[in-house]
Structures are given as structure tokens and as C-alpha cells.
Amino acid sequence: MWKSLFEKLKEAMMSVLPVTFAVLLIALLPWVSFSWFETGVFALSAVFLVIGIALFNLGADMAMSPMGEHVGSGLAKTGKMSILLPVCFVLGLLITVAEPDLTVLSGQVSAIMDRNLLIFTVGAGVGLFLVLGIVKIIRKKSLTMMLMFFYMLMFSFAALVFERGEGALLPMAFDSGGVTTGPITVPFIMALGVGIAAVTSRGSDSGENSFGLISLCSIGPILAVLALALFSSGTLTYTTPDYSIETHTGDYLPGIILHSLRDVAFSLVLIVVFFVILQFAVLKLPVRRLLRIGIGIAYTFVGLVIFMISVSVGFMPVGYKLGTQLGENNKYVLIAAGLLIGMLTVLAEPAVHVLNHQVESITGGSISSRSMMIALCVGVGVSIALSMLRVVLGFSILFYLIPGYLLSLGLSFFVPGIYTAIAFDSGGVASGPLTSSFILPLTVGACSVLQGENNVLNFAFGVVAMVAMTPLITIQVLGFKSVAGRFIRTRAAMKRIISADDEQIIDFRQEV
């Protein structure tokens, strides 16, 4: 146990320290001015962030992933779709309502939309598309064809929303697809897919069918919020939350701690209660395994609480102030800082490490966690830089999303199916809690200075959607490179065989 915890601490340090040092280095630039108090709080928050990520990752290995896999395989073994599909819908709804990322986003847009309405609308979208994902696994349907259909439907809804003059809601709608796949959702849903695929699929199909649930579950919330926007009316007014570091410390710190404890407890209780019901009804796991899962849940709870407090107290205020000061003083440095911070922030997302390890395990090492991480870092870095450029110039998020998704869907016809499934899952995973609580405030701060507070909805929101989109392209490019390399090597080998000198061929026939 202690050895595993030490390994997780080492991994967490390698994840958090780069982005921490990058922010502290940017703070030394002449265009940025942080007080010693702000710098100290940020540095201390980074230390606790390391502890939180380490405990969470250990808990995910011990509890969240095994729970999802047992639920998936146990329900699939019943062979009853009438039980499997309704249970998966309720499960998708519950884990989404419990997702801390969605809580962070709903809190930042509560001035324009009822928080509970947004949360349950998004939850219903996830539940419905989780059911569709399970049907895909069981019926062995093409993920590419499903993605093509639903993305076309999604952009048709977006066009209708834009036509009705509710275009300010588009960035938030696309962001909702990214925030639903966070640290609670990803380990559980990915393991659920693995468990169902292990029972219903055979051979190479099992590995490919294990992925794709996250990508489909990211579409549901977008369609649900776009449908909600079609029935909305009235003028939208956005008020920037109070991001000052003094508000998040001092007298307000006990409230933040209690708020984090309540949110994480609510998140885990819903899943644990549902798991206990299934344990008595279907799973019947031995007590020893349940004890290990219970210890893992405790690690997950403590780690996620520490994580949420750290980002709320240190990272959110510093991200907002960094955005405002770079927006005021140097737009070009703002874009460059977005590229650097984006590349490093993804290292600190807890769910990314869960995904990378599962990818390496399921593919037998043919897709390494290192190559996955490089592709994700490049994709997220580019997405943040492009988002900062959009803040500076002030244009619609659709100018990025439409060509970006068309390119990613086009690539899906030229790469192996497993790369497409992993790529679309990675998009949802990369947009985790640090994106919502550090990158989004950074973008809001820059936008409030450059475009005004009234335009924050139009030009700042959408950054989570960008983080979710660009990995689709970079990871499929990784797959295309693999296919192209194999083709070139095969062609070169055939060319050498054909052009070989006949005199070098040894004739083993014996003369009679």
C-alpha cells in the first residue's frame, strides 16, 4: 500500500510541478504582478494538489475502476437488456449530477441559468447517451458512424440556436460536454465499458469496444443544453464571479472546505449507494474485495476534497488575475502563455492518467501512455492558444468547432477504429477540473479586459470545448502516422524482395 502511494505521489509531483513552475515563471515577467501572499498561497496549493491527485489516483485504482468493471460485467452476464439499459441510464444520470466539474461550471453561470436545471438536463443527456454507448458495445455498431450522425445532429441544433439569436449560449453548451467527463465519471464509465466488452465481445473487438463510451457521453450534454437553449427566452446578462484570492482565503476558507466536503461526499454517496444495491441484487462480490473497494473510496474522497480545495483557493484566483494582467499588458504573451500552460495543465488532470494507463493496458502496450500524453499535451496546448486568440480577436467558437470536428471525423476513416475511439474519449478526459477551475478563469479574466464583461459568454466560454476537441485530431494523427509507417515499411520490404539480384538466390535443388 505504502509503495503504491509513494509511486502515486511521484507521478503527481511530475504532473503538478511543471505547471506550477510555469505559472511562477510567467509571474516574473514585467507584464504580471503578484503579491507575496498570492504567490505563497498558490505555491502551498500546489503542494496540496500533489497530495490530492496522488490519493485520488490510488483510490481510482482501488475502487472506481474495479467498481465500474464489476458493474459492467455483472449486468452484462445477466443477459437482460431490460435490466442493463435502465440501470445504465440511472447510473449515467447519478454520476453526472455528482460530477465536481459540472458543479464548478454551473456555479460560474448561475447568474444566467438555474444551477439545478442545468445539472439535471446535462445528467439526462449523459444517461441517454450512456445507454446508446452500451447498445453500441453489445450490437458491435460502428463508433465512427454513430459519431458522424450525432455530430451532424448537434451542429444542426447549434444552427437553430444561432438562428433564434441565442448564440451566446453556444459556447456554454459545448463546454457542458467537456465538464461532464471528469474525475468521478471517467474511471467509472471507462471501466464499465471494459466490463461489458469483456463479456459481450471476443478477440480484438473487445479492446476496440472498450472505448467510445466517454465520447458518446460527451455528446449527450451538448444536445441537451442546446435543446434547453431552444426553449429559453429573455436577455442574457453575465456577472463575473469574485475570483480574488482574499475571498477564497481568510473568513471564507472554512466555507470553501465545507462546500468541497459536501460536494465530494454527495458525488461519491450516489455512486456507492447504487453500487451497494447492485452488489446485493446482481454482483455478490466477496467481502475481501468489498473491503479493498471501501478503502479505495476513502482515498478517493480525501484526495478529491484536497484537490477541489487547492484549485479553489490557489489556482482559480491566480488564473483569473494572470488572465486580466496579460490581457491588459501584452496580448502576444497571453497567447504564448496559453500554449505553455495548456501543454502543462493536462499533466495535472487526474482522469488523464487513468485513461492513459487503461489504454496502455488494453492495447498491450502498442499505444504507450507516453505517446498518449505527448499527443494530449500538444492538443491541449494548441487549444488554449487558439482560445486566447479568439478572446483577442472576438469571433464565434463555431469557426473552430465546425472545421475541427469535420477534420477529426474525416480522419476516422483513415485510422484503425481503436485510435478513433481512444481519441474521442481523450477529448472528454482532457477537459477536467483543472480546466474548469484554472484555464476557464484565466480566459474569463483576459476576456473581461479585452472584450468587456458583457461578452464573456460569447468569447471566454468555449475554452473547455476547445480542450475537448483538439486531442481528437492529435491522437488520430498519431494513429495515421502508425498506419502510414507500417505501409511504408511493408512497401520498402516488398521493393527489396522484388529488386533482389537473382544471382544471390541460392538454389537448393539437387542435380539428378
C-alpha positions as CSV (number, residue, x, y, z in Angstrom):
1,M,0.0,0.0,0.0
2,W,2.7,2.5,1.0
3,K,4.7,1.6,-2.0
4,S,1.7,2.3,-4.3
5,L,1.1,5.6,-2.5
6,F,4.7,6.6,-2.9
7,E,4.5,5.9,-6.7
8,K,1.4,7.9,-7.0
9,L,3.0,10.8,-5.1
10,K,5.9,10.7,-7.5
11,E,3.6,10.7,-10.5
12,A,1.6,13.6,-9.1
13,M,4.7,15.6,-8.5
14,M,5.8,15.1,-12.1
15,S,2.3,16.3,-13.1
16,V,1.8,19.4,-11.0
17,L,5.3,20.8,-10.7
18,P,5.7,21.7,-14.4
19,V,2.5,23.9,-14.5
20,T,3.3,25.4,-11.1
21,F,6.8,26.4,-12.2
22,A,5.4,27.7,-15.5
23,V,2.9,30.0,-13.7
24,L,5.6,31.2,-11.2
25,L,8.0,31.9,-14.1
26,I,5.3,33.8,-16.0
27,A,4.7,35.8,-12.8
28,L,8.3,37.1,-13.1
29,L,7.5,38.8,-16.4
30,P,7.2,42.6,-16.4
31,W,3.5,42.4,-17.5
32,V,2.5,40.4,-14.4
33,S,2.5,41.4,-10.8
34,F,1.6,39.0,-8.0
35,S,1.8,39.8,-4.3
36,W,3.9,37.7,-2.0
37,F,0.7,36.5,-0.4
38,E,-0.8,35.4,-3.7
39,T,2.4,33.6,-4.7
40,G,2.6,31.9,-1.3
41,V,-1.0,30.7,-1.4
42,F,-0.5,29.4,-5.0
43,A,2.7,27.5,-4.1
44,L,1.1,26.0,-1.0
45,S,-2.0,25.0,-3.0
46,A,0.3,23.2,-5.5
47,V,1.8,21.1,-2.7
48,F,-1.7,20.1,-1.5
49,L,-2.7,19.5,-5.2
50,V,0.1,16.9,-5.4
51,I,-1.3,15.1,-2.3
52,G,-4.8,15.3,-3.6
53,I,-4.0,13.9,-7.0
54,A,-1.9,11.1,-5.5
55,L,-4.7,10.0,-3.2
56,F,-7.3,10.2,-5.9
57,N,-5.3,8.1,-8.4
58,L,-4.7,5.5,-5.7
59,G,-8.4,5.5,-4.9
60,A,-9.3,5.2,-8.6
61,D,-7.1,2.2,-9.0
62,M,-8.5,0.5,-5.9
63,A,-12.2,1.5,-6.1
64,M,-13.6,3.5,-9.0
65,S,-12.2,1.4,-11.9
66,P,-12.9,-2.0,-10.2
67,M,-16.5,-0.9,-9.3
68,G,-17.2,0.1,-12.9
69,E,-15.8,-3.1,-14.3
70,H,-17.7,-5.3,-11.8
71,V,-21.0,-3.4,-12.5
72,G,-20.4,-3.7,-16.3
73,S,-19.6,-7.4,-16.4
74,G,-22.2,-8.3,-13.7
75,L,-25.0,-6.6,-15.6
76,A,-23.9,-8.0,-18.9
77,K,-23.8,-11.5,-17.6
78,T,-27.5,-11.3,-16.7
79,G,-28.2,-11.1,-20.4
80,K,-31.2,-9.0,-19.8
81,M,-31.3,-5.7,-21.8
82,S,-34.4,-4.7,-19.8
83,I,-32.3,-4.5,-16.7
84,L,-29.0,-3.4,-18.2
85,L,-30.2,-0.3,-20.1
86,P,-32.4,1.3,-17.4
87,V,-29.7,0.8,-14.8
88,C,-27.1,2.4,-17.1
89,F,-29.4,5.4,-17.7
90,V,-29.9,5.9,-13.9
91,L,-26.1,5.4,-13.4
92,G,-25.3,8.0,-16.1
93,L,-27.7,10.5,-14.5
94,L,-26.3,10.0,-11.0
95,I,-22.6,10.2,-11.7
96,T,-23.2,13.3,-13.8
97,V,-25.2,15.0,-11.1
98,A,-22.3,14.1,-8.8
99,E,-19.5,15.3,-11.1
100,P,-17.5,18.1,-9.4
101,D,-16.6,19.6,-12.8
102,L,-20.2,20.3,-13.6
103,T,-20.7,21.9,-10.2
104,V,-17.8,24.3,-11.0
105,L,-19.3,25.2,-14.4
106,S,-22.8,25.6,-13.1
107,G,-21.6,27.9,-10.3
108,Q,-19.9,30.2,-12.8
109,V,-23.0,30.5,-15.0
110,S,-25.6,30.5,-12.2
111,A,-26.4,34.2,-12.9
112,I,-27.9,33.3,-16.3
113,M,-29.4,29.8,-15.7
114,D,-30.7,27.8,-12.8
115,R,-28.0,25.5,-11.5
116,N,-30.2,22.5,-10.8
117,L,-31.9,22.8,-14.1
118,L,-28.6,22.8,-15.9
119,I,-27.2,19.9,-13.9
120,F,-30.2,17.6,-14.3
121,T,-30.5,18.5,-18.0
122,V,-26.9,17.5,-18.6
123,G,-27.3,14.4,-16.4
124,A,-30.3,13.2,-18.5
125,G,-28.2,13.7,-21.7
126,V,-25.3,11.6,-20.3
127,G,-27.7,8.9,-19.1
128,L,-29.3,8.6,-22.6
129,F,-26.0,8.5,-24.4
130,L,-24.5,6.0,-22.0
131,V,-27.4,3.7,-22.9
132,L,-26.6,4.3,-26.6
133,G,-23.0,3.5,-25.9
134,I,-23.9,0.2,-24.2
135,V,-26.1,-0.7,-27.2
136,K,-23.1,0.1,-29.5
137,I,-20.9,-2.3,-27.5
138,I,-23.4,-5.1,-27.4
139,R,-24.5,-4.8,-31.0
140,K,-21.0,-4.0,-32.2
141,K,-22.1,-0.9,-34.1
142,S,-19.5,1.4,-35.7
143,L,-18.5,4.2,-33.4
144,T,-17.5,6.4,-36.4
145,M,-21.0,6.2,-38.0
146,M,-22.6,7.0,-34.7
147,L,-20.3,10.0,-34.1
148,M,-21.0,11.2,-37.7
149,F,-24.7,11.1,-37.1
150,F,-24.8,12.7,-33.7
151,Y,-22.3,15.4,-34.5
152,M,-24.3,16.4,-37.6
153,L,-27.4,16.5,-35.4
154,M,-25.5,18.5,-32.8
155,F,-24.4,21.2,-35.3
156,S,-28.0,21.3,-36.7
157,F,-29.2,22.1,-33.2
158,A,-26.5,24.7,-32.9
159,A,-27.6,26.4,-36.2
160,L,-31.2,26.6,-34.9
161,V,-30.0,28.1,-31.6
162,F,-27.9,30.6,-33.5
163,E,-30.8,31.4,-35.8
164,R,-33.0,32.2,-32.8
165,G,-30.5,34.7,-31.6
166,E,-29.3,32.7,-28.6
167,G,-25.8,32.3,-29.9
168,A,-24.3,33.4,-26.5
169,L,-25.4,30.0,-25.1
170,L,-23.5,28.0,-27.7
171,P,-20.0,28.1,-26.0
172,M,-21.6,27.1,-22.7
173,A,-23.5,24.3,-24.4
174,F,-20.3,22.9,-25.9
175,D,-18.4,23.4,-22.6
176,S,-21.0,21.2,-20.9
177,G,-19.9,18.2,-22.9
178,G,-16.3,18.6,-21.6
179,V,-17.1,19.1,-17.9
180,T,-19.2,16.0,-17.6
181,T,-16.3,13.7,-18.1
182,G,-14.3,14.5,-15.0
183,P,-12.5,12.6,-12.2
184,I,-15.6,10.8,-10.9
185,T,-17.1,9.9,-14.3
186,V,-14.1,8.8,-16.3
187,P,-12.7,5.9,-14.2
188,F,-16.2,4.5,-13.6
189,I,-17.6,4.8,-17.2
190,M,-14.4,3.6,-18.8
191,A,-14.3,0.5,-16.5
192,L,-18.0,0.0,-17.1
193,G,-17.3,-0.2,-20.9
194,V,-14.3,-2.6,-20.3
195,G,-16.5,-4.9,-18.1
196,I,-19.4,-5.1,-20.7
197,A,-17.0,-5.5,-23.6
198,A,-15.2,-8.3,-21.9
199,V,-18.4,-10.3,-21.6
200,T,-20.1,-9.4,-24.9
201,S,-17.0,-9.1,-27.3
202,R,-14.4,-11.5,-28.3
203,G,-10.8,-11.3,-29.6
204,S,-9.6,-7.9,-31.0
205,D,-13.2,-6.5,-30.9
206,S,-13.0,-6.4,-27.1
207,G,-10.2,-3.8,-27.0
208,E,-11.8,-1.5,-29.5
209,N,-15.3,-1.8,-28.0
210,S,-13.9,-0.9,-24.6
211,F,-13.5,2.7,-25.7
212,G,-16.1,5.1,-27.0
213,L,-18.4,5.5,-24.0
214,I,-16.8,8.7,-22.9
215,S,-17.0,10.2,-26.4
216,L,-20.7,9.4,-26.7
217,C,-21.4,10.6,-23.1
218,S,-19.8,14.0,-24.1
219,I,-22.3,14.5,-26.9
220,G,-25.4,14.0,-24.8
221,P,-25.0,17.1,-22.6
222,I,-24.3,19.3,-25.6
223,L,-27.5,18.2,-27.3
224,A,-29.5,18.5,-24.0
225,V,-28.3,22.1,-23.3
226,L,-28.8,23.1,-27.0
227,A,-32.4,21.8,-26.7
228,L,-32.8,23.8,-23.5
229,A,-31.5,26.9,-25.3
230,L,-34.1,26.5,-28.0
231,F,-36.8,26.9,-25.3
232,S,-35.1,29.7,-23.4
233,S,-36.1,33.4,-23.7
234,G,-35.1,36.8,-22.4
235,T,-31.8,38.7,-22.3
236,L,-28.7,37.0,-21.0
237,T,-26.6,39.0,-18.6
238,Y,-23.4,37.6,-17.2
239,T,-21.7,38.8,-14.0
240,T,-18.1,37.8,-13.4
241,P,-17.7,35.9,-10.1
242,D,-15.5,37.2,-7.4
243,Y,-12.2,35.5,-8.1
244,S,-10.0,37.5,-5.7
245,I,-7.6,35.3,-3.6
246,E,-8.7,37.2,-0.4
247,T,-12.3,35.9,-1.0
248,H,-11.0,32.4,-1.2
249,T,-8.9,32.5,1.9
250,G,-9.4,34.1,5.4
251,D,-13.0,34.0,6.6
252,Y,-14.2,32.3,3.5
253,L,-11.8,29.3,3.7
254,P,-13.9,27.3,6.2
255,G,-16.9,27.7,3.9
256,I,-14.9,26.5,0.9
257,I,-13.7,23.5,2.8
258,L,-17.3,22.6,3.9
259,H,-18.5,23.2,0.4
260,S,-15.9,20.8,-1.1
261,L,-16.6,18.2,1.6
262,R,-20.3,18.4,0.8
263,D,-19.9,18.2,-3.0
264,V,-17.5,15.3,-3.0
265,A,-19.5,13.4,-0.4
266,F,-22.6,13.9,-2.5
267,S,-20.7,12.7,-5.5
268,L,-19.5,9.5,-4.0
269,V,-22.5,8.6,-1.9
270,L,-24.8,8.5,-5.0
271,I,-22.4,6.0,-6.7
272,V,-21.7,4.0,-3.6
273,V,-25.4,3.5,-2.8
274,F,-26.1,2.4,-6.3
275,F,-23.2,0.0,-6.2
276,V,-24.4,-1.5,-2.9
277,I,-27.8,-2.1,-4.4
278,L,-26.3,-3.8,-7.3
279,Q,-24.0,-5.8,-5.0
280,F,-27.0,-7.4,-3.2
281,A,-29.1,-7.8,-6.4
282,V,-26.5,-8.9,-9.0
283,L,-22.8,-8.8,-8.2
284,K,-22.4,-10.8,-5.0
285,L,-18.7,-9.8,-4.6
286,P,-16.6,-11.4,-1.8
287,V,-16.1,-9.4,1.4
288,R,-12.4,-9.1,0.9
289,R,-12.9,-7.4,-2.4
290,L,-15.5,-5.1,-1.0
291,L,-13.1,-4.1,1.8
292,R,-10.5,-3.1,-0.7
293,I,-13.1,-1.1,-2.6
294,G,-14.2,0.6,0.6
295,I,-10.6,1.7,1.4
296,G,-10.2,2.9,-2.2
297,I,-13.4,5.0,-1.8
298,A,-11.9,6.6,1.3
299,Y,-8.7,7.5,-0.6
300,T,-10.8,8.9,-3.5
301,F,-12.9,11.1,-1.1
302,V,-9.9,12.6,0.7
303,G,-7.9,13.1,-2.4
304,L,-10.8,14.8,-4.3
305,V,-11.6,17.1,-1.4
306,I,-8.0,18.2,-1.2
307,F,-7.9,18.7,-4.9
308,M,-11.1,20.8,-5.0
309,I,-9.9,23.0,-2.1
310,S,-6.5,23.5,-3.7
311,V,-7.8,24.6,-7.0
312,S,-10.5,26.8,-5.5
313,V,-8.1,28.6,-3.0
314,G,-5.0,28.9,-5.1
315,F,-5.4,28.1,-8.8
316,M,-8.7,29.8,-9.6
317,P,-7.8,33.3,-8.3
318,V,-4.3,33.2,-9.7
319,G,-5.6,32.0,-13.1
320,Y,-8.1,34.9,-13.3
321,K,-5.5,37.5,-12.2
322,L,-3.0,36.2,-14.7
323,G,-5.6,36.5,-17.5
324,T,-6.5,40.1,-16.6
325,Q,-2.9,41.3,-16.4
326,L,-1.7,39.6,-19.6
327,G,-4.8,40.8,-21.4
328,E,-4.2,44.4,-20.3
329,N,-0.5,44.5,-20.9
330,N,0.6,42.1,-23.7
331,K,-1.8,40.1,-26.0
332,Y,1.0,38.1,-27.7
333,V,2.4,36.9,-24.3
334,L,-1.2,35.9,-23.4
335,I,-1.4,33.6,-26.4
336,A,2.1,32.2,-25.8
337,A,1.3,31.7,-22.1
338,G,-1.9,29.9,-23.1
339,L,0.1,27.4,-25.2
340,L,2.6,26.7,-22.4
341,I,0.1,26.5,-19.6
342,G,-2.2,24.3,-21.7
343,M,0.5,21.8,-22.5
344,L,1.4,21.5,-18.8
345,T,-2.1,21.7,-17.3
346,V,-3.2,18.4,-18.9
347,L,-0.4,16.7,-16.9
348,A,-2.2,17.6,-13.7
349,E,-5.7,16.3,-14.7
350,P,-6.4,13.2,-12.6
351,A,-8.6,11.4,-15.1
352,V,-5.9,11.7,-17.9
353,H,-3.6,9.3,-16.0
354,V,-6.5,6.8,-15.5
355,L,-7.2,6.9,-19.3
356,N,-3.5,6.5,-20.3
357,H,-2.9,3.5,-18.0
358,Q,-6.1,1.8,-19.3
359,V,-5.2,2.5,-22.9
360,E,-1.7,1.0,-22.4
361,S,-3.1,-2.0,-20.6
362,I,-5.9,-2.8,-23.1
363,T,-3.8,-2.3,-26.2
364,G,-1.0,-4.4,-24.7
365,G,1.5,-1.5,-24.9
366,S,1.1,-0.9,-28.6
367,I,-0.2,2.5,-27.7
368,S,2.0,3.7,-24.9
369,S,1.0,6.1,-22.1
370,R,3.9,8.3,-23.1
371,S,2.8,8.8,-26.7
372,M,-0.7,9.4,-25.5
373,M,0.5,12.0,-23.0
374,I,2.6,13.8,-25.7
375,A,-0.4,13.9,-28.1
376,L,-2.7,15.2,-25.3
377,C,-0.2,17.9,-24.2
378,V,0.2,19.2,-27.8
379,G,-3.5,19.1,-28.4
380,V,-4.5,20.9,-25.2
381,G,-1.7,23.5,-25.6
382,V,-2.8,24.4,-29.1
383,S,-6.4,24.6,-28.0
384,I,-5.7,27.1,-25.2
385,A,-3.5,29.2,-27.5
386,L,-6.3,29.3,-30.1
387,S,-8.8,30.2,-27.4
388,M,-6.7,33.1,-26.3
389,L,-6.5,34.2,-30.0
390,R,-10.3,34.1,-30.1
391,V,-10.5,36.2,-27.0
392,V,-8.2,38.8,-28.6
393,L,-10.0,38.9,-31.9
394,G,-13.5,38.2,-30.8
395,F,-15.1,35.7,-33.1
396,S,-17.6,32.8,-32.7
397,I,-16.5,29.4,-31.3
398,L,-18.1,27.8,-34.4
399,F,-15.2,29.0,-36.6
400,Y,-13.1,26.5,-34.7
401,L,-15.5,23.7,-33.8
402,I,-17.1,23.1,-37.2
403,P,-13.8,22.6,-39.2
404,G,-12.2,20.9,-36.2
405,Y,-14.8,18.2,-35.9
406,L,-15.1,17.8,-39.6
407,L,-11.3,17.1,-39.7
408,S,-11.4,14.7,-36.8
409,L,-14.4,12.8,-38.2
410,G,-12.7,12.7,-41.6
411,L,-9.5,11.2,-40.1
412,S,-11.6,8.5,-38.5
413,F,-12.0,6.9,-42.0
414,F,-8.2,6.5,-42.4
415,V,-7.1,5.2,-39.0
416,P,-7.8,2.0,-37.1
417,G,-11.0,2.1,-35.1
418,I,-9.3,1.8,-31.8
419,Y,-7.5,5.1,-32.4
420,T,-10.8,6.9,-33.2
421,A,-12.4,5.5,-30.0
422,I,-9.4,6.5,-27.8
423,A,-9.2,9.9,-29.5
424,F,-12.8,10.8,-28.9
425,D,-12.6,9.5,-25.3
426,S,-9.4,11.5,-24.7
427,G,-11.2,14.8,-25.7
428,G,-13.6,14.4,-22.8
429,V,-11.0,13.3,-20.4
430,A,-8.5,16.2,-21.1
431,S,-11.1,18.8,-20.1
432,G,-11.1,18.0,-16.4
433,P,-11.5,20.0,-13.1
434,L,-8.2,22.0,-13.6
435,T,-9.5,23.2,-17.0
436,S,-12.8,24.4,-15.3
437,S,-11.1,26.0,-12.3
438,F,-7.9,27.4,-13.7
439,I,-8.0,27.7,-17.5
440,L,-11.6,29.0,-17.6
441,P,-10.9,31.8,-15.0
442,L,-7.7,32.6,-17.0
443,T,-9.8,33.1,-20.1
444,V,-12.6,34.9,-18.3
445,G,-10.0,37.4,-16.9
446,A,-8.5,38.0,-20.3
447,C,-11.9,38.4,-22.0
448,S,-13.3,40.8,-19.3
449,V,-10.4,43.1,-20.1
450,L,-10.2,42.8,-23.9
451,Q,-13.9,42.3,-24.8
452,G,-15.8,43.5,-21.8
453,E,-17.8,41.6,-19.2
454,N,-20.9,41.5,-21.4
455,N,-19.0,39.4,-24.0
456,V,-17.6,36.8,-21.6
457,L,-20.3,34.3,-22.5
458,N,-19.5,34.7,-26.2
459,F,-15.7,34.7,-26.2
460,A,-14.4,33.2,-22.9
461,F,-16.7,30.2,-22.6
462,G,-16.0,27.6,-25.1
463,V,-12.4,27.0,-23.9
464,V,-13.4,23.7,-22.3
465,A,-14.9,22.7,-25.6
466,M,-11.7,23.5,-27.4
467,V,-9.7,21.4,-24.9
468,A,-12.1,18.6,-25.6
469,M,-11.8,18.9,-29.4
470,T,-8.1,19.2,-30.3
471,P,-7.0,15.8,-28.8
472,L,-9.4,14.2,-31.3
473,I,-7.1,15.4,-34.1
474,T,-3.7,14.9,-32.5
475,I,-4.3,11.3,-31.3
476,Q,-5.8,10.3,-34.7
477,V,-2.8,11.9,-36.4
478,L,-0.8,9.6,-34.1
479,G,-2.8,6.7,-35.4
480,F,-2.4,7.9,-39.0
481,K,1.3,8.1,-38.5
482,S,1.3,4.5,-37.3
483,V,-0.7,3.3,-40.3
484,A,1.5,5.3,-42.8
485,G,4.7,4.0,-41.2
486,R,3.5,0.4,-41.4
487,F,2.6,0.9,-45.1
488,I,5.9,2.5,-45.9
489,R,7.9,-0.3,-44.2
490,T,5.8,-3.0,-46.0
491,R,6.3,-1.4,-49.3
492,A,10.0,-1.0,-48.8
493,A,10.3,-4.6,-47.8
494,M,8.4,-5.7,-50.9
495,K,10.6,-3.5,-53.1
496,R,13.8,-5.1,-51.7
497,I,12.4,-8.5,-52.4
498,I,11.4,-7.7,-56.0
499,S,14.6,-5.9,-56.9
500,A,16.9,-8.6,-55.3
501,D,19.7,-9.9,-57.6
502,D,18.7,-13.3,-58.9
503,E,22.4,-14.5,-58.6
504,Q,22.0,-14.0,-54.8
505,I,19.2,-16.6,-54.7
506,I,20.5,-20.0,-53.6
507,D,19.2,-23.0,-55.5
508,F,18.9,-25.9,-53.1
509,R,17.7,-28.3,-55.7
510,Q,20.0,-31.3,-56.1
511,E,21.1,-32.3,-59.5
512,V,20.0,-35.7,-60.6
